[in-house]
């Protein structure tokens, strides 16, 4: 093995020289063996025979070199190399016959075809032997893997892995009985029922999933079977990424959580995607966030005249703006991008931005969405989510924005937390604006409500992945807690399409599929990492799952509908719901009262007002606002000063809206 390592690490010029010498000697040996087989004797006393032998030996490195055989890296040898070897030996055979003819046939002509066969066998055999020796030298350093899927993608993956230094493919697994028992790329194909047995026999360390075109529901079934084996699983990129060139077959990666959920996305309707976007000035608030940034990507692909990005987080805004500019250059799109630092709480700034750029469509994704954090920061959650939306909506009406689409959440349905209550209140604000005629030209308001998205900054999936990498434990709040999940791209596309269908004040609800138990998701992620959950049934397991208890404001399950009146739309994943709305005069008076309580940091009063409003808000525990706790600590934690408002919202509610008249 040490000699092999030295041979592999030898400079390439030395290796080429040795190969030339070996080819020359093998060709000479082939001629001598051919003489022995044809004439039953090796008689070299004749000068002419020495001349023929010397001529063919001298021409060997020249002909093989001209055919490029010494430029080939042996570990990447393929059929073309074998064809070059055959052609090279054929030319040497022709050379031998020509020299034999010129010298008066010192060798019998029957020697030529025997030499040709022996020449191909020895020269090609040498290269195959060197390839096998190279792979043998690397085999102890590579992981033994089984490829699930013996189709075109699986075969290409096996070829790539043979040439690499990372994985050693040992076999295929495939569902199709026609392939089982056959050889693909020199590897045997077994049935899925035999997988567990062959994992143990071959010492398999990893399963590579090579079925990029399989429906997501089928991938989910396969992953559920593999999860029971507690062996690491990786997958090759999806068919879309492979076709577009964004990824290669050999770019294996961890299993995506989307595969575990098994939900098939519905292709977007082009006419709905472009209706409010193409050739229009579009603005996205919260553009640096998970949903906001994906909305920007989807909008940019629909060719707006201008895309205005608004966020109060400098780094997030910079990152998404640079990403979109790079995308525009790569796709040769001349779309005007404007990144603006601003808070939606600043109504004057919002009005200035909307009027300066002539915004026609506005997607409002800016909000504080982290449930426990908003629960601990009651006043700021209300100030940003509720009064920020109020300021933005009023500015949109005054500047004649055509369409205002608000991104809502399933936590707004019968909320048990402050964040959900604020989002339900913003829905009521948009509905109230939709029912008023302010004399500025009608702005169409609609709301889109959906559940959790995969991969967002607050998602449980990256948290679980990080906890698995640290060796656990995985923290789940409750054994029975469940959530709806959707990918960020699908959610963003549906938001854009719902916004194109909405009539004024309409609430849209996205079909989220079936809810997923978080404990089951955690277990699957552990097992697909090649580990076992440590519990009473498996005390020798690797990673424990700790149940920490529900956090403040957290529900066991989420809902998407407040009432029962649900209607289908032209899109199979989008429904519309007829729900209670609050007339503007009552809502206006309520907002004034709420803001006054916020200005005085009267937390008890704020909570009472939230419970009084028609939000369905029903907190399940005591207040956990950090300022309130500090004020009521015994002894006090320190001097407490009332919070003051950074925006003049009471005048906004009392004076400006009343001057325009109440509906």
ABEGO torsion letter per residue (X at the ends): XAAAAAAAABBAAAAAAAAAAAAAAAAAAAAAAAAAAAAGBBBAABAAAAAAAAAAAAAAAAAAAAAGAAABBAAABBAAAAAAAAAAAAAAAAAAAAAAAAAGGABBAAAAAAAAAAAAAAAAAAAAAAAAAAAAAAAAABBBBBBBEABAAAAAAAAAAAABAABBBABBBBABAAABGBBBGGBBBBBAAAAAAAAAAAGBABBBBBBAABBAAAAAAAAAAAAAAGBBBBBBBBAAAAAAGABBAABBBBBBAAAAAGBBBBBBBAAAAAAAABGBBBBBBGAABAAAAAAAAAAAAAGBABBBBBBABAAAAAAAAAAAAAAAAAAGBBBBBBBBBBBAABAAAAAAAAAAAGBABBBBABBBABAAAAAABAAAAAAAAAAAAAAAAAAAAAAGBABBBBBBBAAABGBABAAAAAAAAAAAAAAAAAABBAGAEBBBBBBBBBBBBBGBAABAAAAAAAAAAAGOBBBBABAABBBBBBBAAAAAAAAAAAAAABBBGBBBBBBAEBBBBAAAAAAAAAAAAGBBBBBAABAABABBBBBAEBBBGBBABBBABABABBBBBABAABBBBBBBBBBAAAAAAAAAAAAAAAAAGBAAAAAAAAAABBAGBBBABBBABAAAAAAABOBBAEBBBBBBBABBAAAAAAAAAAAAEBX
